[in-house]
Amino acid sequence: MGEDKEEGDEDKEEGDEGKEDGDDGDWDIDECPSDFDPDEPCEGTWETGAWCYEGETIWYCEDGSWTNK
């Protein structure tokens, strides 16, 4: 009762600080195609959504090459 919340913070849970509204932390990343070869060149960037996952590894395109750094 005696706790003052800033306007707009009513629905935020503890630990949600720093998250934007609508950002639940989940990313929509597709599984890599069955013929995916990380040694092949790629087009796009991580910013344009050139992402996929293979097992536990997430791959993204950077400067024409797939990387998983």
C-alpha positions in Angstrom: 0.0 0.0 0.0 2.7 2.5 0.9 4.7 1.7 -2.2 4.7 4.4 -4.8 5.0 3.3 -8.4 5.8 5.5 -11.3 3.0 6.1 -13.8 2.9 3.3 -16.4 4.7 0.8 -14.2 1.6 -0.8 -12.7 1.8 -4.0 -14.8 5.5 -4.5 -14.7 6.8 -7.5 -12.7 9.8 -7.5 -10.5 12.8 -8.2 -12.8 11.3 -6.6 -15.8 13.5 -3.5 -15.5 15.2 -2.6 -18.7 12.7 -4.5 -20.9 10.7 -2.6 -23.4 6.9 -3.0 -23.4 6.1 -6.1 -25.6 9.7 -7.5 -25.2 9.3 -10.9 -23.6 12.9 -11.9 -24.4 11.9 -14.5 -26.9 13.3 -14.3 -30.4 11.6 -15.8 -33.4 14.5 -17.8 -34.9 13.8 -20.7 -37.3 15.6 -24.0 -37.5 18.3 -24.1 -40.1 17.3 -25.9 -43.3 18.4 -29.5 -43.6 21.0 -28.5 -46.3 22.4 -25.7 -44.2 26.2 -25.4 -44.5 27.9 -22.7 -42.3 30.9 -22.8 -44.6 28.8 -21.5 -47.5 28.5 -17.7 -48.0 25.3 -15.9 -46.9 23.4 -12.8 -47.7 21.9 -10.4 -45.2 22.9 -9.4 -41.6 21.8 -10.2 -38.1 19.8 -7.0 -38.3 17.8 -8.1 -41.3 16.9 -11.5 -39.8 19.5 -13.8 -41.4 19.4 -16.2 -38.4 18.8 -19.9 -37.8 19.5 -22.5 -35.2 21.1 -25.9 -35.5 20.8 -27.9 -32.3 22.0 -25.6 -29.5 23.9 -23.3 -31.9 22.4 -20.1 -33.3 23.9 -19.0 -36.6 23.7 -15.5 -38.1 25.1 -13.8 -41.2 27.8 -11.3 -40.8 29.9 -9.8 -43.7 28.8 -12.7 -46.0 29.8 -15.5 -43.7 27.8 -17.5 -41.1 29.0 -17.0 -37.6 27.9 -18.2 -34.1 29.9 -15.9 -31.8 
